[in-house]
Amino acid sequence: MNDETKAYLSKFAFNVVKGARTNLTKNGKNDTSALYNSLGSEVTVGKNSFSLAFFMEEYGNYVDQGVKGKESSSRAPNSPFRFGTGSSKGSKSLSEIMAEYAKRKGFQWRDSKTGRFMSHQSMGYIMARSKYNKGVAPSMFFTRPFELAFKKLPDELIEKFGLDIDQLLNHSLNKKK
């Protein structure tokens, strides 16, 4: 591996992260910027190998792939995630998260019977129940830029990797002489 291949892989990773961040912002999924700021990548190049890793907050996978609901999976039929499996590791309940969201966005519904504004806590419970039952649609904020960049990757990477193999072979052959 040479520095040129590392630079190429770093550029690939940079473009994927940049595209994912753009999608988060453009699609209104960048509410607190926590997911946006957690996106990153790491390129590691060894003597005869390389690795490329992407990382983000755990919930980014749910935002990207969507979550099937307890009662319906029509919003995210291909998602590997489903509400009601008991595998949530978060410190807050979904209703607490939704209540904070409603408060942060500054909206409140009116109670249809009394005409009074509902508490954020009540709104959070209603929104959480809906998401739990119906699911969350996938945004593909990360998957799309990755797939687009990956389609362009093979030919150029093979070419760059081929140059590295040639250099390695030349170096190895020269040592044996």
N, C-alpha and C positions, 0 to 999 in steps of 0.2 A: 504494500500500500504506500502510496506517496501522498504528499500534501495536496496534490491536485484532486485526488479522489475524495479526501476528507473535505476539501473546500466544496466540491460538488454536492456531497451528501449534506453538508451544513446548509448549503443554499436550498436544497430540496426541503429539508426540515423547516427552514425559515419560511419558505413559501407556504407550506402546509399550515404552520402556526398562524401566519399572517392571514391566510384565507379563512381559517377557523375564527379568528378574532373579528374579522370583517363580517362574517356570517352572524356571529353572536350579536354584534351591534346592529346590523341591518335588520335582523329578524326580531328585535326587541327582547332578546334573551340575556342581555347584559345589564340586569337590574342593579346588582350590588357591585359589579366588577370583580367579584371574587373568582369566578370561573375564568373570566378573561385574563386576569393577572396570573392565574395558576398554569396557564398553557405554556408549555415549553418542550424542549427536545434536548437530547444528548447524543452526540456522535462520538463513538469510541473506535479508534483504529489501532489494531494490533499489528504484529509483524506479518501475519498471514491471514488476517480476518478483520472484519469491521462489524459494528453493531450500531443500530439507530433506534433510539427509544423516544417515545412521546409520552408526556405526562400532563395530568390535569387533576382537578378535584374529582373525587370519586363520583359525585353526583353528575359530573359532566357526561358520563356514560349513559345515564338515564335521560338527560336532556337530548343527547345525540340520537340514541336508539329508540327513545320513547318507552312507555311502560304500559303493559296490558292492564286493564281494569279487572276488578274482582268479578263483576257481572258481565262485562263486555270486553272483547279484545279488538273491536273494530277500529279504534284509533291507532293502535300499534300492533297489527296482526303478526308482524315478523320480529317483534322485539323478544329478546331472551329474558326480559325482566317482567315481573308481574306483581301487582299489589296483592297483599294478603298472604305472602309466603313467610312472613315473620322474620325476614332476613335484614330488616332495616338496622343500620348501625348508628344512625344519627342521634344526637343528644336531644333534639326537639321533635315533637310530634308534627305530623303534616298539618294539623289544624293550627298549631302555633306558628309554623312557617307561613301559612296562608294569611293568618291574622296580621303578622308583621308586614307581609307584602301589601295588604289592603291599607294598612296605616301609612306605610311608606309612600304609596301611590296617592293617598289622600282621597279615597273614595269610600262611600258608605251607602248601603241600600236602605230603603225605607221598609218598615214592616207593613205588609199589605193590610193588616187589620187595624192597627193603631195610627199609622202614618208617621210614626217616630223613626228616627234613624236607628239602625241596628248597631250594636257594639261591634268593634273589630273582632272580638272573640267569637261572636255569633257568626259573623261573616266568614271568619276563618274556618269554623266548623262546617258551614254549608259548602264552601269551596273545596275543602279537603274531602268531604263525603262524595262530592261529584267526581273529583279526580280519582279517588279510591275505587269508585264503582265503574266509571267509564274509561279510565286510563288517561295517559298523556301521549299526544301525538309526537312522533319523532321529528326533530328539527334537522338532523343530518349536518349540523354545523361543522363537525370535524370530518365526517365520512366523505362528504362531497369534495372538499379541497384535497383530501388525501388521495382519493381515487383519480381526480383530474391530474394531480402531479405524478402519481404512480404510472399513469398511462404514458407519460412522457419519459419516465425514468429508464426503462430497460435498455433501449438502444444506446443511449448516451452513457449509461453506467457500464454496460458491457464493453463499450469502446474504451472507457477510462480504465476499467478493471483489466481489460486486455493489455493495455499499455503497461500496467503495473506488473502483470504476469511476465510480459516480455522482459521488463527490467529485472525481475527476480530471477528468471531463467538465465539471462546474460550474466548477472552477478554470480549465480551458482556455477555456471559453466566456466567462468573466468577463474574461480577459486580452484577448480579441479585441474586446470592446465598446469 
